[in-house]
Amino acid sequence: LFCVVSKSGETFEIQALLEELLQADRQQDLLVVTDPQLGSLRKLAFELALPSLPIPSGIGGRFTHFTIFHRALLERFGIAFDQILQAARMERDRLKADSAILQQMFQAMVSPQKTKMILWSYGERFRGFADWLQQAVAESLGKKNSVGERIGVFPIVLQGPQDQHSVLQLLMDGPQDFSIWFFEEQPRYQNSLDSLRSLFCESIYESFRERLENPETSLPLVHLKSDLSESELGTMIARFQALIEYSGKVLGVNAFDQPGVERGKQIVRQKLKK
């Protein structure tokens, strides 16, 4: 099954891939996921009678984790989606009652003279979460505010322990203009490689903690551990989505649009017309 996902239906890469699939006579293998009413992809789904699911009009792509498409996709592979939803709702209610943790996380993410946010994932499953968070932070908060100031931090995804051998030296002794977030996967049943990976994560984290007393190298540090169960995943996604909304309000930007993305698309359209 090919899931053709584009909220607007105008994403060029999706249009090109869809054309290839239709030319290969794979129409019976398509599921369209797009705006419920608008766009060329919705029109095509109607004309060809393709099965489809809606992306709610008021939700941007990076905030769609709890919509019907994710339910369909995850339940297809045996994931208990209702557990994810229940945990997310509980976290939402907790944060509405007390937003102190969002303030703490915001200060760790956006602090003076820190222009980068290192998202260091230890564990393959956490890599996907870090990739989503990179987009959520960059596309939601990299904006000009109401008075024209340029706002945002540059999120950079690293994989552990591999990147200890490529960029750790720079982070240790190079410019100290970043916060660093460690995401450590804790499998329910650890083998020797899992244990070694956790040991590396703990050790590298501790090496940065040793420098906190030195003003020159003091960095915002966050260390999150999870087994990425359904309930923990729902909690984490809800918390970080709330953090994005909270940060946008504090920074004075609209966290839910992406005006800087549009110009490149306009140039592509102009070139395609030639």
C-alpha positions in Angstrom: 0.0 0.0 0.0 1.3 3.4 -1.0 0.2 6.2 1.3 0.1 9.4 -0.7 0.3 12.1 2.0 0.1 15.9 1.2 -2.2 18.2 3.1 -2.4 20.8 0.4 -2.1 18.2 -2.4 0.4 20.5 -4.1 3.6 19.1 -2.8 5.8 18.6 -5.9 7.7 15.5 -4.8 4.4 13.8 -3.9 2.8 14.8 -7.2 5.8 13.3 -9.1 5.8 10.0 -7.2 2.0 9.7 -7.6 2.3 10.2 -11.4 4.9 7.4 -11.4 2.5 5.1 -9.5 -0.4 5.8 -11.8 1.7 5.2 -14.9 2.7 1.9 -13.4 -1.0 1.0 -13.0 -0.8 0.9 -9.2 -4.0 2.7 -8.6 -5.5 -0.2 -6.6 -2.6 0.1 -4.2 -3.1 3.8 -3.3 -4.4 5.5 -0.1 -4.7 9.3 -0.4 -4.3 11.4 2.8 -5.0 15.1 2.2 -7.3 18.0 3.1 -10.9 16.8 3.4 -12.2 19.3 0.8 -9.5 21.3 -0.9 -6.7 20.7 -3.3 -5.8 18.8 -6.5 -5.1 15.6 -4.6 -8.6 15.6 -3.0 -10.0 16.2 -6.4 -8.0 13.3 -7.9 -9.1 11.0 -5.1 -12.7 11.8 -5.9 -12.4 11.4 -9.7 -10.6 8.1 -9.5 -12.6 6.8 -6.5 -9.4 6.3 -4.5 -9.7 5.4 -0.8 -8.8 8.4 1.3 -8.4 9.8 4.8 -8.6 13.4 5.8 -5.9 15.7 7.4 -8.0 18.2 9.4 -7.9 21.6 7.7 -6.7 23.4 10.8 -3.7 21.2 11.6 -0.3 21.4 9.9 1.5 18.3 8.9 4.0 18.3 11.8 1.1 18.3 14.3 -1.0 15.5 13.0 0.1 12.6 15.2 -3.3 12.1 16.8 -5.4 12.2 13.7 -7.2 9.3 11.9 -4.3 8.7 9.4 -1.9 7.9 12.2 -4.5 5.7 13.8 -4.9 3.7 10.6 -1.2 3.4 10.0 -0.2 2.4 13.5 -3.1 0.1 14.2 -2.2 -1.7 10.9 1.1 -2.7 12.7 -0.5 -3.6 16.0 0.2 -0.4 17.9 -2.4 0.4 20.6 -3.4 3.9 19.4 -6.0 4.4 22.1 -3.2 4.2 24.7 -1.3 6.9 22.8 -4.4 9.1 22.8 -5.2 8.6 26.4 -1.6 9.4 27.5 -1.6 12.5 25.3 -4.9 13.8 26.8 -3.6 13.2 30.3 -0.4 15.1 29.6 -2.4 17.9 27.9 -4.5 18.3 31.1 -1.5 18.2 33.3 0.2 21.0 31.3 -2.9 23.1 31.3 -3.0 22.9 35.1 0.7 23.6 35.6 3.0 24.8 32.7 6.1 25.0 34.9 7.8 22.1 33.0 7.2 24.0 29.7 8.9 27.0 31.0 11.9 24.9 32.1 12.1 23.2 28.7 11.8 26.5 27.0 14.7 27.9 28.9 16.8 24.9 28.1 16.0 25.3 24.4 16.1 29.1 24.0 18.8 30.6 26.1 21.1 33.6 25.6 23.9 33.1 23.1 22.7 29.6 22.2 21.9 29.4 18.6 21.8 25.6 18.1 19.9 22.7 19.6 21.7 19.4 19.5 19.2 16.5 19.5 21.3 13.4 20.3 19.4 10.2 20.0 20.8 7.0 21.5 18.6 4.2 19.9 17.3 3.8 16.4 13.6 4.3 17.5 14.5 7.6 19.1 16.0 8.8 15.9 12.6 9.1 14.3 11.4 11.2 17.3 14.4 13.5 17.0 13.8 13.9 13.2 10.2 15.0 13.9 11.4 17.4 16.7 13.9 18.9 14.3 11.2 19.9 11.9 8.8 21.0 14.7 11.4 23.3 16.2 12.9 24.7 12.9 9.7 25.1 10.9 7.6 26.4 13.8 9.9 28.8 15.6 12.3 30.0 12.9 10.5 33.2 12.1 10.5 36.9 12.2 8.5 38.3 15.1 6.1 41.2 15.0 8.9 43.8 15.1 11.1 42.1 12.5 13.6 40.4 14.8 14.9 37.0 13.5 13.9 34.3 16.0 14.8 30.7 16.4 17.4 28.0 17.1 18.9 25.5 14.7 18.1 21.9 15.7 20.7 19.3 14.7 20.0 15.6 14.9 22.9 13.3 16.0 22.9 9.5 16.3 24.7 7.9 19.2 27.2 6.5 19.7 28.2 6.9 16.0 28.5 10.7 16.1 30.8 10.6 19.1 33.5 9.8 16.5 32.6 12.7 14.2 31.4 15.8 16.0 31.9 15.2 19.8 35.3 16.9 19.7 33.8 20.0 18.1 31.1 20.1 20.8 33.6 19.7 23.6 36.2 22.3 22.5 34.6 24.3 19.7 32.1 27.2 20.0 29.8 26.8 22.9 26.7 28.2 21.2 24.3 25.2 21.7 22.0 23.4 24.1 22.3 19.7 24.1 19.4 17.2 24.5 20.1 13.5 25.0 17.3 11.0 24.1 18.1 7.6 25.5 16.0 4.6 24.5 15.6 2.1 27.2 14.4 -1.2 25.7 12.2 -3.3 28.0 14.6 -6.3 27.4 18.2 -5.2 27.1 20.9 -7.1 25.4 24.6 -6.5 25.7 24.6 -3.9 22.8 21.7 -2.0 24.4 23.6 -1.9 27.7 26.8 -0.6 26.0 24.8 2.1 24.2 23.3 3.2 27.5 26.7 3.3 29.1 28.0 5.5 26.3 25.0 7.9 26.6 25.4 8.2 30.4 29.1 8.7 30.1 29.0 11.4 27.4 26.2 13.2 29.2 28.3 13.1 32.4 31.3 14.5 30.5 29.2 17.6 29.7 27.9 17.9 33.2 31.4 18.1 34.5 31.8 21.4 32.8 28.8 23.2 34.2 30.8 25.0 36.8 32.8 26.7 34.1 31.0 29.8 32.7 32.8 29.4 29.4 31.5 25.9 28.8 28.2 25.8 30.8 25.5 24.5 28.5 21.8 23.8 28.9 21.6 20.0 29.3 18.6 17.8 29.1 18.6 14.0 29.4 15.4 12.2 28.6 15.0 8.4 29.0 12.1 6.3 27.6 11.2 2.8 26.5 8.9 4.5 23.9 5.9 2.5 24.9 2.5 3.7 23.6 1.8 5.6 26.8 5.2 7.3 27.0 5.2 8.1 23.3 1.8 9.8 23.6 3.0 11.8 26.7 6.2 12.9 24.9 4.6 14.0 21.7 1.9 16.0 23.6 4.5 17.6 25.8 6.8 18.7 22.9 3.8 19.9 20.8 2.8 22.0 23.8 6.4 23.3 24.1 6.3 24.5 20.5 3.0 26.3 21.1 4.3 27.8 24.4 7.6 28.9 22.8 5.8 30.6 19.9 3.7 32.7 22.3 6.8 33.6 24.4 8.9 34.5 21.3 6.0 36.4 19.6 5.8 34.2 16.5 3.1 32.1 14.9 4.2 28.5 15.5 1.8 27.0 13.0 2.7 28.6 9.7 5.8 28.3 7.5 6.0 31.4 5.2 9.7 30.9 4.5 9.0 27.6 2.7 6.8 29.1 0.1 9.3 31.1 -2.0 11.2 28.0 -3.1 8.0 26.4 -4.2 7.1 29.5 -6.2 10.5 29.4 -8.1 10.0 25.7 -8.8 6.6 26.5 -10.4 8.1 29.2 -12.5 10.8 26.8 -13.8 8.3 24.1 -14.6 6.4 26.5 -16.7 9.3 27.3 -19.0 
